[in-house]
Amino acid sequence: MSGIFVDPSTLVREIMTKDLITVHDDQLVTDVAHIFDIEEIHHLPVVDTEMNLLGIISKSDFFKISHGINLFRNRAHQNQNQALYRSLLTSEIMTRKIAFLHPDDPVSLAVGIFRENLFHALPVVEGQKLIGIVTPLDIMNMCFS
């Protein structure tokens, strides 16, 4: 079985997604729920007002938290569930210690990180500012385009 070749000269900046949806650390978890409901994304970077990366919220982590929060599962208790969502900030549920890439890192570095860890997205930062995100899908699209 042969592997997929990743050109070692390809840089992260060439394949990263640049059109990002983000949240701020002081937003309510209701905002996160709304974004995951309407957008086709699985990772939501958390940034400050200057786009400095503070953390990330994955859809799977959000669903785990949601499962614990939704104490009441019927329509009569939806107000209680929404009140619980309104009581949490994104900063309280985000992952703070995250791996990230720089735009001039080779794509092979991203491949190695994805292979060795259970990450499904790597933010791309320049200085501390978020400028993109790379997922395994971006790499597959590069390999099969």
N, C-alpha and C positions, 0 to 999 in steps of 0.2 A: 504494500500500500504506500503510495507516495503522498507526501505532504503538499500543502499549498505554499508556493513560493511567495515570500514577501520581499520585495525589492528593498535592500538595506539602505538605499539612498532616499527612499520616500520618507518625508517628514510628516509628523503629526499634523502640522498646519494644513497639509494638502488634503487630508481626509476628514478633519474634525467638523462637527456640526457647529455652525457659527450663530445660527438664528435660535437663540435660547429663550426659554421661559424660565424665569427665576422668581423666588420669593425673598422677602426680607425677614430677618430674624425676629422682628416684632409683630409679624402677621399672625392671624389666628389660624388654627388648624382647619377651620371651615374653608379657608381659601385654598389650602392644599387639597382638601377633599373635592372642591369644585374643579380645580385644575386637573386632577387625575380623572375626574368624571368626563370632562369634555375634550381633553387633549390626548393625542396618541403618543404619550411619553411615559417613561418608566423611572426617570430620575429627575429630581427637582433640586437644582443647586440653590443654596441659601447664601445671599450676598448682603453687603451693607450698601449704603447709598452711593458709594464710589465703585461698586462692582467688585469689591474685594471678597474673595471666597471665604465663607465662614463655616460651611458644612454642606451636607447633602441629605436629601430625604428620598429613599427609594420607594417605589410603589409597593413592593413586597413588605418592607418594614412598616410602611403606613398601614397596610392591611392588617398586619399583626397587631399594631397598636389599636386600630379601629375595632378589631375583634374583642380586645380587652375593654375598650371604652363602651361599646354598645351593650350595656347591661340589659337593656330592654329591647326585645326584638319584634315587637308588634307595632302596628300603626298608632295605637293609643299612647305609646310612650316615645314617639318621635321627638317631641319637644324636650324631653329629658336628655335624649341622645344629643340633640343639637346644642343644648346648654353645656353638656360636657365638652363638645368640640370647641365651643366659644370660650371655654375656660383655659384652653391650652394655647401656647404660642409655638411657632415653628422652632424657635430656639430650644424648646423643651423636648422636642422629638427628633431633631436632626442628629446625624452622625457628625461629630466634630473632627475626629482624626481620620482623614481620608488621604488616600494616595492620589497623586495628581501628576500630570505631565506638563512639559514646557512645549511650546509650539515647534521648536527646532529639535526636539527629541525624535529619534527614528521610530517609525511605526513598529519595528521589531521589538522595541522596548515595551510598547503597549501590549503586543502579543505575549511577551514573556510574563508581564504582570497578570494578564488575564488567565494565562495557563497556570500560574502558581497560586493564584488567589481565587476567592469566590466573588470578585468584583464583576459587575456587569456594565460599569461606566467609569470613565476616568475624566474628571474635569481637566481642562487645559488652562494654565495660568501664565500670565506674563507679569513678572514681579509678583504681586499678590492678586492682580485683577483677573477675573474670570473672562476668558475670551472664546471658549469653546468647550466641547465635550466629545469624547471618543467612546464608542461602544463596539462590541464585537461585530455588530451589523455594519458599521462603517468600514471595518477591515474586510469583511466578506464582500461588501460592495466594491471595494478597491480591487480585490483579487479576481472578481468575476465580471469586471466591466470591460 
